[in-house]
Amino acid sequence: MPIPRWSVDYVHGTPAAALTAPDTLAVIGFGAAAPVSDDPRYLRVALEPHGDAPLEVWRGSGPVRRGREGEVAWSEDGALMFGAIELDEPEVAPGRSDIEAAADRVYRRLLSFVQERGYPHLLRVWNYLDGITLGEGDEERYRQFCVGRARGLGFVDTQHLPAATAIGRVDGARRLQVYWLASRMPGTPLENPRQISAYRYPRQYGPQPPSFARAMLPPVEGEMPLMISGTAAIVGHESQHADSVVTQLDETLANFDSLLTAARARWPSLPAQFGPTSHLKVYVRHVDEMDAVARALDARLGPDVPRVLLHAAVCRRELRVEIDGVHA
């Protein structure tokens, strides 16, 4: 079985240039101004960047095959698969769509596809949906998404859940976008000692706890980075510092310190701090707070940690910033 190798980089240029390399698994562009390409390895994400807007480039071990099968765009290198599905939410009443049904359908198709092609181990998943915190109580769209995702996944041992992000777009388009990295070999899910596992959240957060691990250790150490799920200012299961985006950022970074310590217990050569080989996506709820977050990140991380700031809604209304990424 081929050894899975995967890296992430932020690059400037065109999708065509990035897609020319034989080992390119995926290229992701951000915002309405992102270039357009019909290559199935290219994905446009409708989150507007703040300032610099590089392309996110995934590289495998090559050579990479690619194609489309129905609603699935895919690429694979024999060890790893990139895949993406975009699905309009079915309308159930004028002005009202069904995110639960869309999530159910997308995840059923995702699982059947990775199994059919021989990449049954989901390592990392991103979920982008509009209006993520609209609705009250169990009618909130994120809670409905979690129900649909869990139904589509079926029974999954919590020790095999992928790392994941679920973030709200703010473009008004009721279209669920899901993309993933899957492998022929399993990774190792990792939890954060400062946080209750998301799949064990109490009932107050909805009828179905979120189905993801806090991070994923790669199948083979040193050949892939640590894959970090969307992380915010949650300690235990409770949101912190609702009145300050900068204080929430500091709490999020404290959560990363705890997570990296847990990862290093399994992978001692992993760097203890973010650095040039880390790549972060920073999601900020309020556009007028993006400058403050950018300045705070400059002060806390310096210029050497690659990152992209994106305007996006976090899955709890009181949370103003969330970060995901990779670290090696």
C-alpha positions in Angstrom: 0.0 0.0 0.0 1.4 3.4 -0.9 2.5 5.7 1.9 0.2 8.7 2.1 2.0 12.0 1.7 0.2 15.4 1.9 1.2 19.0 2.3 -0.6 22.3 2.3 0.8 25.6 1.0 -0.5 29.1 0.3 0.7 30.3 -3.0 0.1 33.3 -5.3 -0.6 32.8 -8.9 -3.3 31.2 -11.1 -5.1 27.9 -10.6 -3.7 26.8 -14.0 -0.2 27.2 -12.8 -0.8 25.3 -9.5 -2.7 22.5 -11.2 0.1 21.9 -13.7 2.2 20.0 -11.1 1.7 16.3 -11.4 1.3 15.9 -7.6 -1.4 18.6 -7.1 -4.4 17.0 -5.4 -6.5 20.2 -4.9 -6.4 24.0 -5.3 -8.8 26.2 -3.3 -9.6 29.8 -4.0 -11.4 32.1 -1.7 -14.0 34.8 -2.3 -16.0 36.2 -5.2 -12.9 37.4 -7.0 -11.3 33.9 -6.9 -10.4 32.6 -10.4 -12.6 30.1 -12.2 -11.4 26.7 -13.5 -13.3 23.6 -14.6 -10.6 21.3 -13.4 -12.2 18.9 -10.8 -9.3 19.6 -8.4 -10.2 23.2 -8.2 -12.7 24.5 -5.7 -14.0 28.1 -5.1 -15.1 28.8 -1.5 -17.4 31.7 -1.1 -15.7 33.2 2.0 -14.3 36.7 1.4 -10.7 37.1 2.4 -9.2 40.0 4.4 -6.3 41.4 2.6 -4.0 38.9 1.0 -5.9 36.1 -0.8 -3.5 33.3 -1.9 -4.6 30.0 -3.3 -4.5 27.0 -0.9 -2.7 24.1 -2.7 -2.7 20.5 -1.6 0.1 18.2 -2.8 0.1 14.5 -2.6 2.7 12.0 -3.9 1.6 12.0 -7.6 0.8 11.2 -10.2 -2.8 12.4 -9.6 -5.9 11.1 -11.4 -9.0 13.2 -11.4 -12.6 13.3 -12.6 -16.2 14.0 -11.9 -18.9 11.4 -11.1 -22.3 13.0 -10.8 -22.1 15.7 -8.1 -18.7 14.5 -6.9 -15.5 16.2 -8.0 -12.5 14.1 -7.1 -8.7 13.5 -7.4 -6.5 10.7 -6.0 -2.9 9.6 -6.0 -3.2 6.0 -4.9 -2.9 6.8 -1.2 -5.1 9.9 -0.7 -8.3 11.3 -2.2 -9.6 14.8 -2.4 -13.3 15.1 -3.0 -16.0 17.8 -3.0 -19.8 17.9 -3.3 -21.9 21.0 -3.6 -25.6 20.6 -3.3 -28.5 23.1 -3.3 -30.7 22.7 -0.2 -34.2 21.5 -1.2 -36.8 24.2 -0.8 -39.6 23.1 1.6 -41.5 26.4 1.7 -41.1 29.8 0.1 -37.9 31.2 1.5 -37.2 28.1 3.6 -34.8 25.3 2.7 -33.9 22.0 4.3 -30.2 21.9 5.4 -30.9 18.7 7.3 -31.9 16.8 4.2 -29.0 18.3 2.2 -26.5 17.2 4.8 -28.0 13.7 4.9 -27.8 13.3 1.2 -24.2 14.7 0.9 -22.8 12.5 3.6 -24.5 9.4 2.2 -23.0 10.1 -1.2 -19.6 11.0 0.3 -19.4 7.7 2.3 -20.5 5.5 -0.6 -18.0 7.3 -2.9 -14.9 6.9 -0.8 -15.7 3.3 -0.1 -16.3 2.5 -3.7 -13.0 4.0 -4.7 -11.1 2.4 -1.9 -10.4 5.4 0.4 -12.6 4.4 3.3 -10.8 6.5 6.0 -12.0 10.1 6.3 -9.2 12.2 7.7 -10.4 15.7 7.3 -13.7 17.4 6.3 -14.8 21.0 5.7 -18.5 22.0 5.7 -19.6 25.5 4.5 -23.3 26.5 4.7 -25.1 29.8 4.7 -27.0 31.1 7.7 -25.4 28.7 10.1 -27.0 30.2 13.3 -30.3 31.2 11.9 -33.4 29.7 13.7 -34.2 29.3 17.3 -33.6 26.3 19.5 -33.5 23.0 17.6 -34.7 24.8 14.5 -31.2 26.5 14.3 -29.6 25.5 11.0 -26.4 24.3 12.5 -28.3 21.9 14.8 -30.3 20.7 11.8 -27.1 20.2 9.8 -25.6 18.1 12.7 -28.7 15.9 12.6 -28.5 15.4 8.8 -24.7 14.8 8.9 -25.1 12.1 11.6 -27.9 10.4 9.8 -25.9 10.4 6.5 -22.8 9.0 8.3 -24.8 6.3 10.0 -23.2 4.5 12.9 -19.6 5.6 13.3 -17.4 4.6 16.2 -16.3 7.9 17.8 -12.7 6.6 17.6 -13.0 6.9 13.8 -14.5 10.3 13.4 -12.6 12.8 11.2 -11.3 16.1 12.0 -13.7 18.7 10.7 -14.8 22.3 10.3 -18.4 23.6 10.0 -18.5 27.3 9.1 -21.2 29.7 8.0 -21.0 31.5 4.7 -22.6 35.0 4.6 -23.5 35.1 0.9 -27.2 34.1 1.1 -26.8 31.1 -1.2 -28.5 28.0 0.3 -26.0 25.6 -1.0 -24.1 23.1 1.1 -20.4 22.7 0.2 -18.5 19.8 1.6 -14.9 18.8 0.7 -12.6 16.2 2.2 -9.4 14.3 2.4 -9.7 10.5 2.6 -7.1 7.8 2.8 -6.5 4.1 2.3 -4.9 4.1 5.7 -6.5 5.3 8.9 -5.3 8.3 10.9 -5.6 8.6 14.7 -8.3 11.0 16.1 -7.1 13.3 18.8 -9.0 15.1 21.5 -8.2 18.3 23.5 -7.8 17.9 27.3 -9.3 21.5 27.8 -12.4 20.6 25.9 -15.2 18.1 26.2 -15.2 16.0 23.0 -17.8 17.6 20.6 -19.6 14.3 20.2 -20.2 14.3 24.0 -21.7 17.8 24.2 -24.8 18.0 26.4 -28.4 18.3 25.1 -28.4 22.1 25.4 -26.5 22.3 22.1 -29.0 20.3 20.1 -30.5 16.8 19.6 -27.4 15.6 17.9 -23.9 16.4 19.1 -21.4 17.4 16.3 -19.7 14.4 14.7 -15.9 15.3 14.6 -12.6 14.9 16.4 -10.6 17.9 17.6 -7.7 16.9 15.4 -6.3 14.0 13.3 -2.8 12.5 13.6 -1.7 11.3 10.2 -1.4 7.7 9.2 2.4 7.9 9.0 4.3 10.5 11.1 6.4 12.9 9.2 4.7 12.4 5.9 1.7 14.6 6.6 0.9 17.4 9.0 -1.4 17.3 12.1 -4.9 18.2 10.8 -6.6 20.6 13.2 -10.3 21.0 13.4 -12.1 24.3 13.7 -11.2 25.6 17.2 -12.8 28.5 19.1 -12.9 29.9 22.6 -14.7 26.9 24.1 -13.5 25.5 27.4 -15.2 22.3 28.5 -18.3 22.8 26.5 -19.0 26.4 27.3 -18.2 29.5 25.1 -15.9 32.1 26.7 -15.5 35.9 26.5 -18.5 36.7 24.4 -17.7 40.5 24.7 -14.2 40.4 23.2 -12.9 39.0 19.9 -9.3 39.5 21.0 -9.8 37.7 24.3 -11.6 34.9 22.4 -8.6 34.7 20.1 -6.3 34.3 23.1 -8.5 31.5 24.5 -8.4 29.8 21.1 -4.6 30.0 21.1 -4.6 28.5 24.6 -6.7 25.6 23.3 -4.1 25.1 20.6 -1.3 25.0 23.2 -3.2 22.2 25.0 -4.0 20.3 21.7 -0.3 20.5 20.5 0.8 19.2 23.9 -1.6 16.2 23.5 -0.4 15.6 20.0 3.3 15.7 21.0 2.6 13.0 23.6 1.9 10.8 20.5 4.3 12.5 18.1 7.3 13.9 20.1 9.1 15.4 17.1 6.1 17.7 16.3 7.0 21.3 17.0 5.5 22.7 20.2 4.5 26.0 18.5 3.0 27.1 15.2 5.7 28.1 12.7 6.5 28.4 9.0 5.2 24.9 8.2 1.9 25.6 9.9 -1.0 26.9 7.7 -4.0 28.4 9.4 -7.5 29.6 8.2 -8.9 32.2 10.6 -12.7 32.7 10.4 -14.0 36.1 11.8 -17.7 36.6 12.3 -17.8 40.5 12.1 -16.2 42.1 9.2 -15.4 45.2 11.3 -13.3 43.1 13.7 -11.0 41.6 11.0 -8.4 44.3 11.4 -8.3 43.8 15.2 -7.9 40.0 14.7 -5.2 40.6 12.1 -3.2 42.9 14.4 -3.6 40.5 17.3 -2.3 37.6 15.2 0.6 39.6 14.1 1.5 40.3 17.7 1.0 36.7 18.9 2.2 34.7 16.0 4.5 37.1 14.1 5.0 37.1 10.4 6.3 33.5 10.0 3.0 31.6 10.4 1.1 31.5 7.1 -2.5 32.3 7.5 -5.6 33.5 5.6 -8.3 35.6 7.3 -11.9 34.9 6.1 -15.2 36.6 6.8 -17.4 33.8 8.1 -20.0 33.0 10.8 -18.9 30.6 13.6 -21.4 27.9 14.6 -22.4 29.6 17.9 -23.7 33.2 17.9 -21.5 34.3 20.8 -18.3 33.0 19.1 -16.6 35.7 17.1 -13.5 33.8 15.8 -12.5 30.3 14.9 -9.3 28.8 13.5 -8.4 25.6 11.8 -5.3 24.4 10.0 -2.4 22.1 9.6 0.8 21.9 11.7 4.1 20.1 11.0 
